[in-house]
Amino acid sequence: METLIGLAVIFCVCFLPGIITNVKFDNRMPPEGYKTDYGAMSHDLAMGKSKNEVMSKANRGGYDVKK
């Protein structure tokens, strides 16, 4: 029983934040009057930024540009 509880705690601490970030990124819509700049997102990935950095910036609205 202790092993099961320990595994659940490890899952919540290690894997749950990444899963939540991915779900937010996959389901995010830009605000009204804005669109997502996929070109800038691809450029950042090509210039060596990690996927997690790009997803965090996108979730904060860093790639939203006016239409």
Biopython code that builds the backbone (N, CA, C, O; Angstrom):
import numpy as np
from Bio.PDB.StructureBuilder import StructureBuilder

atoms = [
    (1, "MET", "N", (0.828, -1.199, 0.000)),
    (1, "MET", "CA", (0.000, 0.000, 0.000)),
    (1, "MET", "C", (0.870, 1.259, 0.000)),
    (1, "MET", "O", (0.567, 2.241, -0.678)),
    (2, "GLU", "N", (1.965, 1.207, 0.782)),
    (2, "GLU", "CA", (2.853, 2.364, 0.827)),
    (2, "GLU", "C", (3.499, 2.603, -0.538)),
    (2, "GLU", "O", (3.714, 3.746, -0.940)),
    (3, "THR", "N", (3.803, 1.519, -1.240)),
    (3, "THR", "CA", (4.400, 1.640, -2.565)),
    (3, "THR", "C", (3.435, 2.320, -3.526)),
    (3, "THR", "O", (3.846, 3.160, -4.327)),
    (4, "LEU", "N", (2.176, 1.972, -3.455)),
    (4, "LEU", "CA", (1.172, 2.580, -4.326)),
    (4, "LEU", "C", (1.037, 4.072, -4.043)),
    (4, "LEU", "O", (0.947, 4.880, -4.967)),
    (5, "ILE", "N", (1.024, 4.429, -2.778)),
    (5, "ILE", "CA", (0.932, 5.846, -2.406)),
    (5, "ILE", "C", (2.180, 6.587, -2.878)),
    (5, "ILE", "O", (2.089, 7.703, -3.389)),
    (6, "GLY", "N", (3.339, 5.967, -2.705)),
    (6, "GLY", "CA", (4.583, 6.589, -3.149)),
    (6, "GLY", "C", (4.615, 6.805, -4.651)),
    (6, "GLY", "O", (5.056, 7.854, -5.120)),
    (7, "LEU", "N", (4.150, 5.819, -5.407)),
    (7, "LEU", "CA", (4.100, 5.961, -6.859)),
    (7, "LEU", "C", (3.128, 7.061, -7.283)),
    (7, "LEU", "O", (3.401, 7.801, -8.228)),
    (8, "ALA", "N", (2.006, 7.167, -6.592)),
    (8, "ALA", "CA", (1.035, 8.220, -6.903)),
    (8, "ALA", "C", (1.631, 9.602, -6.638)),
    (8, "ALA", "O", (1.424, 10.528, -7.423)),
    (9, "VAL", "N", (2.364, 9.745, -5.544)),
    (9, "VAL", "CA", (2.998, 11.029, -5.221)),
    (9, "VAL", "C", (4.062, 11.372, -6.264)),
    (9, "VAL", "O", (4.141, 12.512, -6.722)),
    (10, "ILE", "N", (4.874, 10.391, -6.636)),
    (10, "ILE", "CA", (5.906, 10.629, -7.650)),
    (10, "ILE", "C", (5.268, 11.038, -8.973)),
    (10, "ILE", "O", (5.764, 11.948, -9.637)),
    (11, "PHE", "N", (4.179, 10.383, -9.368)),
    (11, "PHE", "CA", (3.477, 10.742, -10.599)),
    (11, "PHE", "C", (2.986, 12.182, -10.540)),
    (11, "PHE", "O", (3.168, 12.943, -11.490)),
    (12, "CYS", "N", (2.362, 12.560, -9.420)),
    (12, "CYS", "CA", (1.806, 13.910, -9.293)),
    (12, "CYS", "C", (2.898, 14.975, -9.327)),
    (12, "CYS", "O", (2.696, 16.052, -9.889)),
    (13, "VAL", "N", (4.041, 14.687, -8.736)),
    (13, "VAL", "CA", (5.116, 15.672, -8.668)),
    (13, "VAL", "C", (5.881, 15.751, -9.988)),
    (13, "VAL", "O", (6.233, 16.845, -10.429)),
    (14, "CYS", "N", (6.138, 14.624, -10.615)),
    (14, "CYS", "CA", (7.014, 14.593, -11.792)),
    (14, "CYS", "C", (6.281, 14.744, -13.117)),
    (14, "CYS", "O", (6.746, 15.484, -13.984)),
    (15, "PHE", "N", (5.178, 14.084, -13.300)),
    (15, "PHE", "CA", (4.551, 14.006, -14.616)),
    (15, "PHE", "C", (3.332, 14.905, -14.788)),
    (15, "PHE", "O", (3.061, 15.346, -15.904)),
    (16, "LEU", "N", (2.603, 15.187, -13.740)),
    (16, "LEU", "CA", (1.367, 15.955, -13.866)),
    (16, "LEU", "C", (1.587, 17.375, -14.396)),
    (16, "LEU", "O", (0.802, 17.814, -15.237)),
    (17, "PRO", "N", (2.616, 18.123, -13.951)),
    (17, "PRO", "CA", (2.811, 19.470, -14.521)),
    (17, "PRO", "C", (3.036, 19.455, -16.033)),
    (17, "PRO", "O", (2.527, 20.327, -16.738)),
    (18, "GLY", "N", (3.778, 18.493, -16.532)),
    (18, "GLY", "CA", (4.000, 18.400, -17.976)),
    (18, "GLY", "C", (2.738, 18.070, -18.737)),
    (18, "GLY", "O", (2.504, 18.602, -19.822)),
    (19, "ILE", "N", (1.928, 17.202, -18.181)),
    (19, "ILE", "CA", (0.668, 16.834, -18.824)),
    (19, "ILE", "C", (-0.268, 18.039, -18.872)),
    (19, "ILE", "O", (-0.929, 18.270, -19.884)),
    (20, "ILE", "N", (-0.327, 18.803, -17.788)),
    (20, "ILE", "CA", (-1.190, 19.987, -17.739)),
    (20, "ILE", "C", (-0.737, 21.017, -18.766)),
    (20, "ILE", "O", (-1.570, 21.616, -19.446)),
    (21, "THR", "N", (0.590, 21.235, -18.891)),
    (21, "THR", "CA", (1.114, 22.182, -19.876)),
    (21, "THR", "C", (0.734, 21.761, -21.288)),
    (21, "THR", "O", (0.334, 22.600, -22.095)),
    (22, "ASN", "N", (0.853, 20.479, -21.595)),
    (22, "ASN", "CA", (0.499, 19.992, -22.929)),
    (22, "ASN", "C", (-0.983, 20.182, -23.221)),
    (22, "ASN", "O", (-1.344, 20.568, -24.333)),
    (23, "VAL", "N", (-1.841, 19.922, -22.253)),
    (23, "VAL", "CA", (-3.286, 20.075, -22.458)),
    (23, "VAL", "C", (-3.629, 21.543, -22.685)),
    (23, "VAL", "O", (-4.433, 21.857, -23.564)),
    (24, "LYS", "N", (-3.032, 22.450, -21.904)),
    (24, "LYS", "CA", (-3.279, 23.878, -22.098)),
    (24, "LYS", "C", (-2.830, 24.324, -23.486)),
    (24, "LYS", "O", (-3.532, 25.080, -24.159)),
    (25, "PHE", "N", (-1.656, 23.853, -23.911)),
    (25, "PHE", "CA", (-1.120, 24.227, -25.226)),
    (25, "PHE", "C", (-2.014, 23.709, -26.350)),
    (25, "PHE", "O", (-2.282, 24.428, -27.312)),
    (26, "ASP", "N", (-2.472, 22.476, -26.232)),
    (26, "ASP", "CA", (-3.290, 21.869, -27.280)),
    (26, "ASP", "C", (-4.666, 22.507, -27.398)),
    (26, "ASP", "O", (-5.245, 22.508, -28.484)),
    (27, "ASN", "N", (-5.206, 23.049, -26.308)),
    (27, "ASN", "CA", (-6.580, 23.559, -26.305)),
    (27, "ASN", "C", (-6.672, 25.077, -26.254)),
    (27, "ASN", "O", (-7.776, 25.614, -26.157)),
    (28, "ARG", "N", (-5.550, 25.786, -26.316)),
    (28, "ARG", "CA", (-5.562, 27.236, -26.170)),
    (28, "ARG", "C", (-6.055, 27.911, -27.448)),
    (28, "ARG", "O", (-5.668, 27.534, -28.554)),
    (29, "MET", "N", (-6.907, 28.906, -27.278)),
    (29, "MET", "CA", (-7.382, 29.739, -28.380)),
    (29, "MET", "C", (-6.925, 31.167, -28.104)),
    (29, "MET", "O", (-6.987, 31.611, -26.958)),
    (30, "PRO", "N", (-6.466, 31.902, -29.126)),
    (30, "PRO", "CA", (-6.053, 33.288, -28.899)),
    (30, "PRO", "C", (-7.265, 34.164, -28.597)),
    (30, "PRO", "O", (-8.392, 33.808, -28.939)),
    (31, "PRO", "N", (-7.033, 35.306, -27.956)),
    (31, "PRO", "CA", (-8.146, 36.212, -27.662)),
    (31, "PRO", "C", (-8.801, 36.729, -28.944)),
    (31, "PRO", "O", (-8.244, 36.610, -30.035)),
    (32, "GLU", "N", (-9.968, 37.290, -28.792)),
    (32, "GLU", "CA", (-10.718, 37.839, -29.927)),
    (32, "GLU", "C", (-9.892, 38.927, -30.610)),
    (32, "GLU", "O", (-9.373, 39.824, -29.946)),
    (33, "GLY", "N", (-9.771, 38.849, -31.921)),
    (33, "GLY", "CA", (-9.019, 39.836, -32.684)),
    (33, "GLY", "C", (-7.543, 39.504, -32.842)),
    (33, "GLY", "O", (-6.797, 40.280, -33.439)),
    (34, "TYR", "N", (-7.119, 38.380, -32.326)),
    (34, "TYR", "CA", (-5.720, 37.951, -32.428)),
    (34, "TYR", "C", (-5.655, 36.599, -33.117)),
    (34, "TYR", "O", (-6.641, 35.864, -33.182)),
    (35, "LYS", "N", (-4.474, 36.290, -33.626)),
    (35, "LYS", "CA", (-4.225, 34.965, -34.181)),
    (35, "LYS", "C", (-2.859, 34.494, -33.689)),
    (35, "LYS", "O", (-2.046, 35.299, -33.237)),
    (36, "THR", "N", (-2.616, 33.210, -33.777)),
    (36, "THR", "CA", (-1.345, 32.644, -33.349)),
    (36, "THR", "C", (-0.356, 32.716, -34.500)),
    (36, "THR", "O", (-0.671, 32.320, -35.622)),
    (37, "ASP", "N", (0.840, 33.220, -34.223)),
    (37, "ASP", "CA", (1.893, 33.340, -35.229)),
    (37, "ASP", "C", (2.714, 32.053, -35.246)),
    (37, "ASP", "O", (3.696, 31.913, -34.517)),
    (38, "TYR", "N", (2.291, 31.121, -36.090)),
    (38, "TYR", "CA", (2.968, 29.826, -36.159)),
    (38, "TYR", "C", (4.354, 29.945, -36.790)),
    (38, "TYR", "O", (5.226, 29.118, -36.523)),
    (39, "GLY", "N", (4.564, 30.955, -37.615)),
    (39, "GLY", "CA", (5.878, 31.178, -38.208)),
    (39, "GLY", "C", (6.916, 31.523, -37.151)),
    (39, "GLY", "O", (8.028, 30.996, -37.173)),
    (40, "ALA", "N", (6.554, 32.411, -36.221)),
    (40, "ALA", "CA", (7.470, 32.768, -35.138)),
    (40, "ALA", "C", (7.717, 31.576, -34.221)),
    (40, "ALA", "O", (8.823, 31.387, -33.715)),
    (41, "MET", "N", (6.685, 30.784, -34.017)),
    (41, "MET", "CA", (6.828, 29.589, -33.186)),
    (41, "MET", "C", (7.808, 28.608, -33.835)),
    (41, "MET", "O", (8.678, 28.057, -33.161)),
    (42, "SER", "N", (7.664, 28.397, -35.134)),
    (42, "SER", "CA", (8.567, 27.500, -35.855)),
    (42, "SER", "C", (9.987, 28.055, -35.889)),
    (42, "SER", "O", (10.955, 27.300, -35.799)),
    (43, "HIS", "N", (10.109, 29.373, -36.020)),
    (43, "HIS", "CA", (11.429, 30.004, -36.034)),
    (43, "HIS", "C", (12.141, 29.776, -34.703)),
    (43, "HIS", "O", (13.323, 29.433, -34.682)),
    (44, "ASP", "N", (11.432, 29.964, -33.603)),
    (44, "ASP", "CA", (12.045, 29.740, -32.290)),
    (44, "ASP", "C", (12.480, 28.290, -32.123)),
    (44, "ASP", "O", (13.546, 28.024, -31.567)),
    (45, "LEU", "N", (11.673, 27.359, -32.594)),
    (45, "LEU", "CA", (12.058, 25.948, -32.522)),
    (45, "LEU", "C", (13.294, 25.679, -33.377)),
    (45, "LEU", "O", (14.185, 24.934, -32.969)),
    (46, "ALA", "N", (13.348, 26.291, -34.570)),
    (46, "ALA", "CA", (14.492, 26.081, -35.460)),
    (46, "ALA", "C", (15.763, 26.720, -34.912)),
    (46, "ALA", "O", (16.864, 26.248, -35.196)),
    (47, "MET", "N", (15.622, 27.786, -34.129)),
    (47, "MET", "CA", (16.790, 28.461, -33.569)),
    (47, "MET", "C", (17.302, 27.801, -32.295)),
    (47, "MET", "O", (18.266, 28.277, -31.695)),
    (48, "GLY", "N", (16.670, 26.719, -31.879)),
    (48, "GLY", "CA", (17.210, 25.945, -30.771)),
    (48, "GLY", "C", (16.460, 26.036, -29.462)),
    (48, "GLY", "O", (16.883, 25.435, -28.474)),
    (49, "LYS", "N", (15.356, 26.770, -29.420)),
    (49, "LYS", "CA", (14.576, 26.782, -28.184)),
    (49, "LYS", "C", (13.919, 25.423, -27.998)),
    (49, "LYS", "O", (13.555, 24.759, -28.969)),
    (50, "SER", "N", (13.773, 25.023, -26.765)),
    (50, "SER", "CA", (13.166, 23.720, -26.504)),
    (50, "SER", "C", (11.656, 23.792, -26.717)),
    (50, "SER", "O", (11.057, 24.867, -26.702)),
    (51, "LYS", "N", (11.071, 22.642, -26.911)),
    (51, "LYS", "CA", (9.624, 22.550, -27.109)),
    (51, "LYS", "C", (8.893, 23.086, -25.880)),
    (51, "LYS", "O", (7.856, 23.737, -26.011)),
    (52, "ASN", "N", (9.422, 22.818, -24.696)),
    (52, "ASN", "CA", (8.776, 23.298, -23.470)),
    (52, "ASN", "C", (8.818, 24.817, -23.372)),
    (52, "ASN", "O", (7.850, 25.429, -22.921)),
    (53, "GLU", "N", (9.930, 25.441, -23.788)),
    (53, "GLU", "CA", (10.010, 26.902, -23.775)),
    (53, "GLU", "C", (8.987, 27.511, -24.727)),
    (53, "GLU", "O", (8.322, 28.492, -24.392)),
    (54, "VAL", "N", (8.867, 26.929, -25.901)),
    (54, "VAL", "CA", (7.921, 27.439, -26.898)),
    (54, "VAL", "C", (6.486, 27.248, -26.414)),
    (54, "VAL", "O", (5.656, 28.143, -26.578)),
    (55, "MET", "N", (6.185, 26.097, -25.821)),
    (55, "MET", "CA", (4.828, 25.860, -25.317)),
    (55, "MET", "C", (4.499, 26.820, -24.182)),
    (55, "MET", "O", (3.378, 27.323, -24.113)),
    (56, "SER", "N", (5.448, 27.085, -23.292)),
    (56, "SER", "CA", (5.201, 28.021, -22.191)),
    (56, "SER", "C", (4.945, 29.425, -22.719)),
    (56, "SER", "O", (4.035, 30.113, -22.256)),
    (57, "LYS", "N", (5.759, 29.853, -23.699)),
    (57, "LYS", "CA", (5.563, 31.184, -24.280)),
    (57, "LYS", "C", (4.209, 31.277, -24.979)),
    (57, "LYS", "O", (3.528, 32.298, -24.875)),
    (58, "ALA", "N", (3.816, 30.229, -25.684)),
    (58, "ALA", "CA", (2.520, 30.224, -26.366)),
    (58, "ALA", "C", (1.378, 30.267, -25.357)),
    (58, "ALA", "O", (0.380, 30.950, -25.586)),
    (59, "ASN", "N", (1.510, 29.550, -24.249)),
    (59, "ASN", "CA", (0.465, 29.560, -23.227)),
    (59, "ASN", "C", (0.340, 30.928, -22.566)),
    (59, "ASN", "O", (-0.742, 31.293, -22.106)),
    (60, "ARG", "N", (1.432, 31.690, -22.513)),
    (60, "ARG", "CA", (1.398, 33.041, -21.940)),
    (60, "ARG", "C", (0.930, 34.083, -22.950)),
    (60, "ARG", "O", (0.735, 35.244, -22.590)),
    (61, "GLY", "N", (0.748, 33.686, -24.212)),
    (61, "GLY", "CA", (0.292, 34.622, -25.236)),
    (61, "GLY", "C", (1.426, 35.282, -25.989)),
    (61, "GLY", "O", (1.215, 36.312, -26.630)),
    (62, "GLY", "N", (2.614, 34.726, -25.932)),
    (62, "GLY", "CA", (3.770, 35.326, -26.577)),
    (62, "GLY", "C", (3.743, 35.278, -28.093)),
    (62, "GLY", "O", (4.478, 36.023, -28.740)),
    (63, "TYR", "N", (2.927, 34.434, -28.671)),
    (63, "TYR", "CA", (2.844, 34.316, -30.127)),
    (63, "TYR", "C", (1.525, 34.854, -30.671)),
    (63, "TYR", "O", (1.190, 34.602, -31.829)),
    (64, "ASP", "N", (0.780, 35.583, -29.864)),
    (64, "ASP", "CA", (-0.478, 36.173, -30.319)),
    (64, "ASP", "C", (-0.189, 37.503, -31.009)),
    (64, "ASP", "O", (0.459, 38.378, -30.434)),
    (65, "VAL", "N", (-0.667, 37.650, -32.229)),
    (65, "VAL", "CA", (-0.509, 38.894, -32.986)),
    (65, "VAL", "C", (-1.883, 39.336, -33.474)),
    (65, "VAL", "O", (-2.787, 38.522, -33.662)),
    (66, "LYS", "N", (-2.022, 40.662, -33.679)),
    (66, "LYS", "CA", (-3.302, 41.172, -34.177)),
    (66, "LYS", "C", (-3.541, 40.688, -35.595)),
    (66, "LYS", "O", (-2.606, 40.528, -36.380)),
    (67, "LYS", "N", (-4.809, 40.459, -35.908)),
    (67, "LYS", "CA", (-5.188, 40.003, -37.263)),
    (67, "LYS", "C", (-4.985, 41.103, -38.269)),
    (67, "LYS", "O", (-5.247, 40.910, -39.456)),
]
sb = StructureBuilder()
sb.init_structure("model")
sb.init_model(0)
sb.init_chain("A")
sb.init_seg("    ")
for serial, (resi, resn, name, xyz) in enumerate(atoms, 1):
    if name == "N":
        sb.init_residue(resn, " ", resi, " ")
    sb.init_atom(name, np.array(xyz, "f"), 0.0, 1.0, " ", f" {name:<3s}", serial, name[0])
structure = sb.get_structure()
